[in-house]
Amino acid sequence: MSTGRKNGSSRPGTRETPDGAVSRILVIEDDLDLGETVCEILEMSGYRASHATDGLAALQVLGQGELFDLILLDLMMPRMDGWAFRDAQLRDKKFKDIPVVVLSARAEIGKPIKADLLLRKPIEPETLLQTIQNLIRRRTGRSNS
């Protein structure tokens, strides 16, 4: 189910959207250690991060009404994999426009997936953070700050 790593604190260095809200990222990763580590990196970099361990748990998190600026999505997960999650997300008009970065350890992902970007694991934290920053800026129309 969902492991809820949510950080509600706003501290100096937070990554804000144009309306002043802290950018929120949903990490969908079945490897608990990796998911928690990614959340910690995001939080230390000023984002709010939530963690779900599979696609079903992620849909439950989205259904609770929290708005996310970006989704980091693993593909190979139990219960509901990344492909099935993405299909469900694209069918829901409330969530279909949230950008998705797929993180995969596999060189070839097999079947296609609609995503804003595909990154290979392992990934350097700096590369991940720069990618996130660029996608959120593009979505919100912000320039470098």
C-alpha positions in Angstrom: 0.0 0.0 0.0 1.1 3.6 0.3 4.0 4.5 2.5 3.2 8.0 3.2 6.3 10.2 3.3 4.8 13.6 3.2 6.7 16.7 4.4 4.5 19.6 5.0 7.2 22.0 6.1 8.1 25.0 4.1 11.7 26.0 4.7 14.2 28.2 3.0 15.2 26.8 -0.3 11.8 25.3 -1.1 10.9 24.8 -4.7 7.7 26.8 -5.3 5.2 27.0 -8.0 4.1 30.5 -9.3 1.3 30.6 -6.8 3.8 30.3 -4.0 3.0 26.6 -3.2 5.8 24.1 -2.7 6.2 21.8 -5.7 4.8 18.3 -4.9 6.2 15.1 -6.4 4.7 11.7 -6.2 7.3 8.9 -6.2 5.9 5.5 -7.3 8.5 2.9 -6.5 8.1 -0.6 -5.0 11.6 -0.7 -3.6 11.0 0.9 -0.2 14.6 1.9 0.4 14.9 3.5 -3.0 11.5 5.2 -2.8 12.3 6.7 0.7 15.8 7.8 -0.4 14.4 9.6 -3.5 11.8 11.3 -1.2 14.5 12.4 1.2 16.6 13.8 -1.6 13.6 15.7 -3.0 12.7 17.0 0.5 16.3 18.1 1.2 16.1 20.0 -2.2 12.9 21.9 -1.2 10.2 19.7 -2.7 7.3 18.0 -1.0 7.4 14.3 -1.7 4.9 11.5 -1.2 5.7 7.8 -1.8 3.5 5.0 -3.1 4.7 1.5 -3.5 2.7 0.5 -6.6 0.2 1.9 -9.1 -2.9 1.1 -7.0 -1.5 2.9 -3.9 -0.6 5.8 -6.2 -4.1 6.1 -7.5 -5.4 6.1 -3.9 -3.0 8.9 -3.1 -4.1 10.9 -6.1 -7.7 10.2 -5.1 -7.2 11.9 -1.8 -7.1 15.2 -3.6 -3.5 16.2 -3.1 -2.3 18.0 -6.2 1.1 17.0 -7.6 3.3 18.8 -10.0 5.2 15.7 -11.2 5.2 11.9 -10.9 8.3 9.7 -10.8 7.2 6.3 -12.0 8.8 2.9 -11.7 7.5 0.4 -14.2 8.0 -3.1 -12.7 5.8 -3.2 -9.6 3.4 -5.7 -7.9 -0.4 -5.3 -8.1 -0.4 -2.5 -10.6 2.7 -1.9 -12.8 3.7 1.5 -14.2 2.0 0.9 -17.6 -1.3 0.2 -16.0 -1.0 3.1 -13.7 -0.2 5.4 -16.6 -3.2 4.2 -18.5 -5.4 4.9 -15.5 -3.9 8.3 -15.0 -4.4 9.3 -18.6 -8.1 8.3 -18.4 -8.7 10.6 -15.4 -9.1 14.2 -16.5 -8.0 15.5 -13.0 -4.6 13.7 -13.3 -3.9 13.3 -17.0 -1.9 16.5 -17.3 0.6 15.7 -14.5 4.0 15.2 -16.1 5.5 11.7 -15.6 9.2 10.7 -15.6 9.6 7.0 -15.9 12.6 5.5 -14.0 13.6 2.1 -15.2 16.6 -0.2 -14.6 15.9 -1.9 -17.9 17.7 -0.8 -21.0 14.6 -1.8 -23.1 11.3 -1.3 -21.5 9.5 -3.7 -23.8 6.1 -2.0 -24.5 5.8 1.7 -25.1 4.6 4.1 -22.5 3.4 7.7 -22.8 5.7 9.7 -20.6 7.4 13.1 -20.6 10.8 11.4 -20.1 12.4 8.1 -19.5 15.5 7.9 -17.3 17.6 4.8 -16.5 18.3 3.7 -12.9 20.6 4.1 -11.2 20.5 7.9 -11.7 22.7 10.5 -10.1 20.7 12.7 -7.7 21.9 15.9 -9.5 20.6 14.6 -12.8 17.3 13.7 -11.3 16.9 17.0 -9.6 17.8 19.0 -12.7 15.3 17.0 -14.8 12.6 17.6 -12.2 13.3 21.3 -12.0 13.2 21.6 -15.8 9.9 19.7 -16.2 8.2 21.7 -13.4 9.4 25.0 -14.9 8.2 24.0 -18.3 4.8 23.0 -16.9 4.4 26.2 -14.9 6.0 28.5 -17.5 8.8 29.7 -15.1 12.2 30.8 -16.2 15.4 30.2 -14.3 15.3 31.5 -10.8 
